Amino acid sequence: MMWKRRTVTVCALALALVAGPLTRAAAEERDTRTMATLFRESGTRGERRPFTSEEPDLGRIGWRDRAASVRLEGGSWELCRERDYRECTVFAPGSFDLGTTRLERHLRSLRPFGRAVAEDAYTRAEARFILDRLYRGLLGRNVDAPSVDAAVQEIRSGRLRVQCDALVRSQEFRSGVAELSAEDQLERIYEGLLERGVDERGARTYLARIQKRQYTDVVLAIVSSSEFRKQMPR
């Protein structure tokens, strides 16, 4: 397998996996008051700073590399080691000390997880682009013409997860990509979504989740990455 360029790291923290992958119902019932609170000390103690929306550069508000613990409410969040949502880790709701992660005193941006995917107002061209890449990545073929209009409207309505789930549950996927090795599955998904092979970081980030058959979560993470979004039509 060829390892190529860097991609945005978005992985599920082991502690967060206790809650399991987000279900369709959970995604649809996401609390609009989702909040992340950063703390200067471990155990959610000390000076705090709440967030209810994304922040691409914590340095702008004096919180670059200062957080030692975090409390998340109302939904999962991406916590990122670099500005502009690079090198991110997805945390489920709960309270976490960052001392056992790469993020202690190295947190530089954050945003609610899934918002970039589920709540964007995609244009028709963008939704069609996403749909085409989904079919190539999950089924290894182009989308059926009769399915295009309804699927594009679903994606534009913020139901991308529903589309992914439907493809993953299809007999075509189960008898095709799902029969490959985990490494080959991830390679197929990368080739379909990003038109390149998996790099080393991508394998570290997603391979374990592919082995657990968390296909939809992997696809949505890649679709929300800056690399994918830069390829979308403007």
N, C-alpha and C positions, 0 to 999 in steps of 0.2 A: 504494500500500500504506500502511496506517495504522500508524504507530509509536506504541505505547502504553506501559504501565507497564514499570518495570524488572523484569528477571528475574535469577536467579542466573547468573553467568558461569562456565561450565565449558567450557574450550576445550582443544584438544590443542596443546601446544607444538611448534613446528616440529622441534626436535631429537628430540622423542619420537616423531614420526611416522615416523622411519626404521624403527622396529620394526613399523609397521603397526598396524591395529586388532587388538584382542584377539580371538582366535579362540575358538570354542566349547571346543576342547580346552584352550586356555590358561586359560579361565575355570574349567573343571572341575578343572584341575590346580594351581590357585593354591596357592602355598606358604603353609602356615599360619604360618610364621615370618617373614612379610613384615615388613620393617623400613625405617624412614626415619631417617637420621642427619643432623642439622643441624650445620653448622660455622660458627664465627665468621669465618673467613677464606676467601678464594677458594681453589680448588684442593683442596678438602676438607682444609683445614689449620686448626690452632688448636683452641680449646676446642670440644668436641663434645657433642651431646645425642641419644641414640638414642630412637626411639619404635617401639613394636610395636602400638599401637592409636591410635584417634583422640584428638585433643586440641582441644577447641573454643575454648580461649583460652590461647595461649602466654604471655600476660602473667602468668598465675597461677603459672608456674614460672620466671619471669624470662627468657623467651626471646622476648618480643615485639620485633619489628623488629631482631633481632640476627643472623639467619642470612645469610651471604654465599654459601654453597654447600651442596649436599645430595648424599647418596648414598642411593639407593633399591634395596632388594633384595627379591626374592621376589614382586613384584607392583607395579602402578602405584599412585600416590598422588595425591590432590588437595591442592595447596598453595594456600592462600587468603590474600588480602590483608586480609581482615577477620575478626573473630571469628565463630564459629558457622557456618563454612563458606560465607562469602559472597565473591564475586569470586574464584572458584577456577580453577586451571589444572591439567590432568591431565598428569603426567609418567610416562613409561614407566620401567622399571628402568634404572639407570645412575647416573653421577656428573655433576652439573651445577653450573656457576657461575651464580649468579643475577644477575650484573651486567648481562647482556643482556636481562633480563626486568623486569617491573614489580615483582618480588618482592624484589629486593635490599634488605635492611634494612627490608622491609615485609611480613614474613610473620607472620600472627597466628593461624592455625589450620591444621590438617592432618588428613587421615584417609585410610585405604586406599581406593582408587577401586573402585567397584562393590559394596562391602560393604553400603552402604545399600540397594542394589537386589537383589543376588544372594543375600544371606544373611539377610535379615530373615525372621522368622516371621510372615507376613501372615495376618490373619484371612481367613475366606472372603469376608466383605463387602469387605475391602480388595482382595483378589485379583480379585474380580468387577469392582470399580470400575476397577482397572488394565486388565483385559481389555477392558471396554467402551471406555475411552479409546484403547487401542491400535487397536481396529478403526476407530474414528472417525477417528483421526489418519492411519492407514496405508491404510485401504480406503475411508474416507468413508461408512461404514454401520455399523449395529448388528451385533453378533455373532450368528452362527447358533445357534439354541437347542440343536441336537444337539452342538455343539462346546463348550458352556459348561463342563460338569462336568470333562471331561478337561483343558481349558486352565486352569481355575481351580486344579486340583490341581497342575499343572505349575508354576504361578507360586508357589503355596504351598510347593512343594518346592525353591524357589530356582533355577528354570530359566526365569526371565523372558527372558533372552537367547535361549534356544532358541525361545520363542514369537515374539519379535520377528523373529528370523531366518527362521522359517517364513513369516510374513506377508510379509516383504520379498521372499522368493524365489518367492512365489506368482504364478501367471499373472495373477490379478486385480490385484495391485499393479503388475506390470510393464506391463500394458496400460492401467492407470489413472493413478495418481499419478505413476509413473515417467515418463510421457509429458509431464508438465507441465514448465514451466521450473523451474529450481532455486528461484527466488523463490516461485513458486506452490506448489511442493512443501513448502517450509518453512512457508508460510502455512497450508497444509492441516494439517500436523503440529501447529502451534501451536493452531489452532482445535480440533482433535480432542483434544489432550492438556490444554490449559490453558483452552480456551473463550475465547480472545481472539486478536487478531492479533499478528504479530511486531513487537517494538519494535526500535529501532535497535541496541541492545546485543545482542539476540538474533541479529539479522542478522549483525553483526560476528563473533559467536561461532560460529555454526553454518553460515552460508551456504557457506563454502569446503568444509566437510565434506559438505554435501549435494551439492555439485558433484562431489565425489569418490565419491559414492554410499555414504557411510558412514552409512546410515540408522539402523541399529541402535544405533550409538554415540551418535548425536544423541538418539534416543528415550530411551535409558537415562539419558543425562545429564539430560534434562528430567524424567523420572520421579523421579530422585534429588534434584531441586531442592526447596527448602523450599516454594516456591510450589505445586508439584504436591501435595506431601505434606500441606499444610494443607487441601487440598480433599478429601482422602480421608475416608471415613466413620470415625467414632470409636466 
